Amino acid sequence: MRSIMVTGSNQGIGMQTVRQLASTPNVLVFMGSRKIAAAQEAKAGFESDIHPSSSVVPVQLDITNDKSIVAAHATIVTKLKEKNLRGLDVLINNAAIITDSFKEVYEVNVFGTAAVTESIRRVHAIFATASLRLAVWKFVSLMDGIL
Ligand SMILES: NC(=O)c1ccc[n+]([C@@H]2O[C@H](COP(=O)([O-])OP(=O)(O)OC[C@H]3O[C@@H](n4cnc5c(N)ncnc54)[C@H](OP(=O)(O)O)[C@@H]3O)[C@@H](O)[C@H]2O)c1
């Protein structure tokens, strides 16, 4: 199963991306949205398109809010573990704004995107450490059997 996170996906291109990905087999799609209700409502609109072997999980995520990023990270890790997956395969940094405020645009499109990307990198680190521990344990068990 492939796992994918799409930020800012309660509407527009992000929502269509989630919809299309979820219509293919064996995909777990995390649907990031500033307002969880907006993601749930959007998901309800294309529920019938979701492939029976795939699922869409709405996740509250404001990419400019540290607490929201930490909570989204925890939700993703929990769900990946539930599904026996070893990490997130793809992050689609879709969330963005266009305004006349240079500062606001940078806060969302640059610093917010960087913060989410960094957080997802830590998801990988968690699973990589777990895999390394398992590999070491297997090696030690093997050596135990040989020696
Ligand atoms: N449409 C185009 O022609 C076009 C062209 C080139 C590039 N793009 C890029 O494609 C992407 C999607 O475009 P779109 O037209 O689908 O835009 P859109 O309809 O305005 O959707 C943007 C999404 O980003 C979310 N978002 C904004 N600020 C956020 C934040 N701080 N945290 C989390 N989510 C946030 C919005 O959430 P809310 O609903 O809560 O506001 C919304 O879900 C953007 O990166 C855009 O720059 C679009």
The ligand as a Tripos MOL2 file, in Angstrom:
@<TRIPOS>MOLECULE
LIG
   48    52     1     0     0
SMALL
NO_CHARGES

@<TRIPOS>ATOM
      1 N1         -5.0690   27.2220   -9.6400 N.am      1 LIG1
      2 C1         -4.0420   27.5490  -10.4290 C.2       1 LIG1
      3 O1         -4.2020   27.9900  -11.5820 O.2       1 LIG1
      4 C2         -2.6320   27.3430   -9.9320 C.ar      1 LIG1
      5 C3         -1.5640   27.6640  -10.7760 C.ar      1 LIG1
      6 C4         -0.2520   27.4480  -10.3400 C.ar      1 LIG1
      7 C5         -0.0090   26.9270   -9.0880 C.ar      1 LIG1
      8 N2         -1.0710   26.6340   -8.2830 N.ar      1 LIG1
      9 C6         -0.7660   26.0840   -6.9650 C.3       1 LIG1
     10 O2         -1.5160   24.8820   -6.7600 O.3       1 LIG1
     11 C7         -1.8800   24.7960   -5.3820 C.3       1 LIG1
     12 C8         -3.3890   24.6600   -5.2380 C.3       1 LIG1
     13 O3         -4.0220   25.7060   -5.9380 O.3       1 LIG1
     14 P1         -5.5870   25.8820   -5.9010 P.3       1 LIG1
     15 O4         -5.9750   26.7330   -7.0430 O.co2     1 LIG1
     16 O5         -6.2390   24.5490   -5.7180 O.co2     1 LIG1
     17 O6         -5.7350   26.7550   -4.5570 O.3       1 LIG1
     18 P2         -6.9940   26.9310   -3.5560 P.3       1 LIG1
     19 O7         -8.2430   26.4400   -4.1680 O.co2     1 LIG1
     20 O8         -6.9090   28.3350   -3.0510 O.co2     1 LIG1
     21 O9         -6.6120   25.9280   -2.3620 O.3       1 LIG1
     22 C9         -5.5290   26.1800   -1.5210 C.3       1 LIG1
     23 C10        -5.6220   25.2420   -0.3780 C.3       1 LIG1
     24 O10        -4.5580   25.5820    0.5120 O.3       1 LIG1
     25 C11        -5.1060   25.6920    1.7990 C.3       1 LIG1
     26 N3         -4.3290   26.5380    2.6860 N.ar      1 LIG1
     27 C12        -4.0990   27.8670    2.6130 C.ar      1 LIG1
     28 N4         -3.3810   28.2640    3.6630 N.ar      1 LIG1
     29 C13        -3.1550   27.1560    4.4200 C.ar      1 LIG1
     30 C14        -2.4950   26.9200    5.6490 C.ar      1 LIG1
     31 N5         -1.9000   27.8940    6.3440 N.pl3     1 LIG1
     32 N6         -2.4390   25.6500    6.1300 N.ar      1 LIG1
     33 C15        -3.0250   24.6470    5.4540 C.ar      1 LIG1
     34 N7         -3.6970   24.8110    4.3080 N.ar      1 LIG1
     35 C16        -3.7530   26.0580    3.8030 C.ar      1 LIG1
     36 C17        -6.5050   26.2130    1.6060 C.3       1 LIG1
     37 O11        -7.2680   25.9880    2.7790 O.3       1 LIG1
     38 P3         -8.5980   26.8400    3.1240 P.3       1 LIG1
     39 O12        -9.7020   26.2310    2.2950 O.co2     1 LIG1
     40 O13        -8.7660   26.6360    4.5820 O.co2     1 LIG1
     41 O14        -8.3040   28.2680    2.7540 O.co2     1 LIG1
     42 C18        -6.9180   25.3680    0.4170 C.3       1 LIG1
     43 O15        -7.3380   24.0890    0.8400 O.3       1 LIG1
     44 C19        -1.3190   26.0160   -4.7010 C.3       1 LIG1
     45 O16        -0.0500   25.6880   -4.1880 O.3       1 LIG1
     46 C20        -1.1900   27.0090   -5.8370 C.3       1 LIG1
     47 O17        -0.1920   27.9660   -5.5710 O.3       1 LIG1
     48 C21        -2.3560   26.8300   -8.6840 C.ar      1 LIG1
@<TRIPOS>BOND
     1     1     2 1
     2     2     3 2
     3     2     4 1
     4     4     5 ar
     5     4    48 ar
     6     5     6 ar
     7     6     7 ar
     8     7     8 ar
     9     8     9 1
    10     8    48 ar
    11     9    10 1
    12     9    46 1
    13    10    11 1
    14    11    12 1
    15    11    44 1
    16    12    13 1
    17    13    14 1
    18    14    15 2
    19    14    16 1
    20    14    17 1
    21    17    18 1
    22    18    19 2
    23    18    20 1
    24    18    21 1
    25    21    22 1
    26    22    23 1
    27    23    24 1
    28    23    42 1
    29    24    25 1
    30    25    26 1
    31    25    36 1
    32    26    27 ar
    33    26    35 ar
    34    27    28 ar
    35    28    29 ar
    36    29    30 ar
    37    29    35 ar
    38    30    31 1
    39    30    32 ar
    40    32    33 ar
    41    33    34 ar
    42    34    35 ar
    43    36    37 1
    44    36    42 1
    45    37    38 1
    46    38    39 2
    47    38    40 1
    48    38    41 1
    49    42    43 1
    50    44    45 1
    51    44    46 1
    52    46    47 1
@<TRIPOS>SUBSTRUCTURE
     1 LIG1         1 GROUP 0 **** ****
